């Protein structure tokens, strides 16, 4: 039986878009990571998609700033990232622990 995930904290629409866009960028960077990638084509496709996702990330932050949301509620956003498996996803951007031989 799969354990139930904790509930996602309450987020504004812009905060939700920020989290979604950020994780999409992280996922794409993980696919591009040359220390983990298996082929150039998947990295190329991820790099092409990165432009659109980075634009979504910029737009989410712009919306928040325009609405007067000048501060990020890091504790809330941290909880949301953890619920959405952000730690594992972000690890794919870093170098692997053991170098290949």
LUMKEDREN-614087 format. One record per residue (C-alpha): residue in three letters; residue number from 1; x, y, z. Coordinates in nm, 2 decimals. Example, Ala and Ser with C-alpha at 12.3 -4.5 7.8 and 13.67 -1.06 7.14 Angstrom:
LONU residu num      u      v      w
LONU    Ala   1   1.23  -0.45   0.78
LONU    Ser   2   1.37  -0.11   0.71
END
This chain:
LONU residu num      u      v      w
LONU    Unk   1   0.00   0.00   0.00
LONU    Unk   2   0.14   0.34  -0.10
LONU    Unk   3   0.16   0.59   0.19
LONU    Unk   4  -0.06   0.89   0.15
LONU    Unk   5   0.13   1.21   0.07
LONU    Unk   6   0.08   1.51   0.29
LONU    Unk   7  -0.16   1.77   0.15
LONU    Unk   8  -0.02   2.05  -0.06
LONU    Unk   9  -0.01   2.37   0.13
LONU    Unk  10  -0.25   2.65   0.03
LONU    Unk  11  -0.08   2.85  -0.25
LONU    Unk  12  -0.19   3.15  -0.45
LONU    Unk  13  -0.25   3.08  -0.82
LONU    Unk  14   0.08   3.26  -0.90
LONU    Unk  15   0.27   3.06  -0.64
LONU    Unk  16   0.13   2.74  -0.78
LONU    Unk  17   0.24   2.85  -1.13
LONU    Unk  18   0.58   2.94  -0.99
LONU    Unk  19   0.63   2.60  -0.83
LONU    Unk  20   0.50   2.42  -1.14
LONU    Unk  21   0.73   2.62  -1.38
LONU    Unk  22   1.03   2.58  -1.14
LONU    Unk  23   0.99   2.20  -1.12
LONU    Unk  24   0.95   2.18  -1.50
LONU    Unk  25   1.28   2.37  -1.55
LONU    Unk  26   1.45   2.14  -1.29
LONU    Unk  27   1.31   1.83  -1.47
LONU    Unk  28   1.44   1.96  -1.80
LONU    Unk  29   1.78   2.05  -1.66
LONU    Unk  30   1.80   1.69  -1.52
LONU    Unk  31   1.74   1.55  -1.86
LONU    Unk  32   2.01   1.78  -2.01
LONU    Unk  33   2.27   1.69  -1.74
LONU    Unk  34   2.56   1.54  -1.94
LONU    Unk  35   2.67   1.34  -1.64
LONU    Unk  36   2.34   1.15  -1.65
LONU    Unk  37   2.20   1.17  -2.01
LONU    Unk  38   2.21   0.87  -2.22
LONU    Unk  39   2.18   1.03  -2.56
LONU    Unk  40   2.20   1.37  -2.73
LONU    Unk  41   1.85   1.37  -2.88
LONU    Unk  42   1.67   1.37  -2.55
LONU    Unk  43   1.90   1.64  -2.42
LONU    Unk  44   1.84   1.84  -2.73
LONU    Unk  45   1.46   1.81  -2.69
LONU    Unk  46   1.48   1.91  -2.33
LONU    Unk  47   1.70   2.21  -2.41
LONU    Unk  48   1.45   2.33  -2.67
LONU    Unk  49   1.16   2.29  -2.42
LONU    Unk  50   1.37   2.48  -2.16
LONU    Unk  51   1.31   2.81  -2.33
LONU    Unk  52   0.93   2.79  -2.30
LONU    Unk  53   0.95   2.67  -1.94
LONU    Unk  54   1.19   2.94  -1.84
LONU    Unk  55   0.95   3.19  -1.99
LONU    Unk  56   0.66   3.05  -1.78
LONU    Unk  57   0.88   3.08  -1.47
LONU    Unk  58   0.96   3.44  -1.55
LONU    Unk  59   0.59   3.51  -1.62
LONU    Unk  60   0.49   3.36  -1.28
LONU    Unk  61   0.74   3.57  -1.10
LONU    Unk  62   0.64   3.88  -1.30
LONU    Unk  63   0.28   3.83  -1.21
LONU    Unk  64   0.36   3.79  -0.84
LONU    Unk  65   0.58   4.11  -0.85
LONU    Unk  66   0.31   4.30  -1.04
LONU    Unk  67   0.05   4.20  -0.78
LONU    Unk  68   0.27   4.34  -0.50
LONU    Unk  69   0.39   4.00  -0.38
LONU    Unk  70   0.74   4.12  -0.31
LONU    Unk  71   0.83   3.84  -0.07
LONU    Unk  72   0.83   3.47  -0.12
LONU    Unk  73   0.69   3.26   0.16
LONU    Unk  74   0.98   3.02   0.16
LONU    Unk  75   0.84   2.78   0.43
LONU    Unk  76   0.52   2.73   0.24
LONU    Unk  77   0.69   2.70  -0.10
LONU    Unk  78   0.95   2.46   0.06
LONU    Unk  79   0.66   2.23   0.18
LONU    Unk  80   0.50   2.24  -0.16
LONU    Unk  81   0.83   2.15  -0.33
LONU    Unk  82   0.88   1.86  -0.09
LONU    Unk  83   0.53   1.73  -0.14
LONU    Unk  84   0.59   1.74  -0.52
LONU    Unk  85   0.91   1.54  -0.49
LONU    Unk  86   1.13   1.84  -0.55
LONU    Unk  87   1.43   1.70  -0.36
LONU    Unk  88   1.46   1.40  -0.59
LONU    Unk  89   1.40   1.60  -0.90
LONU    Unk  90   1.66   1.86  -0.81
LONU    Unk  91   1.92   1.58  -0.74
LONU    Unk  92   1.90   1.49  -1.11
LONU    Unk  93   2.06   1.83  -1.19
LONU    Unk  94   2.36   1.76  -0.97
LONU    Unk  95   2.65   1.53  -1.05
LONU    Unk  96   2.60   1.17  -0.95
LONU    Unk  97   2.76   1.07  -0.62
LONU    Unk  98   2.99   0.80  -0.78
LONU    Unk  99   3.18   0.90  -1.10
LONU    Unk 100   3.15   0.64  -1.38
LONU    Unk 101   3.46   0.43  -1.44
END
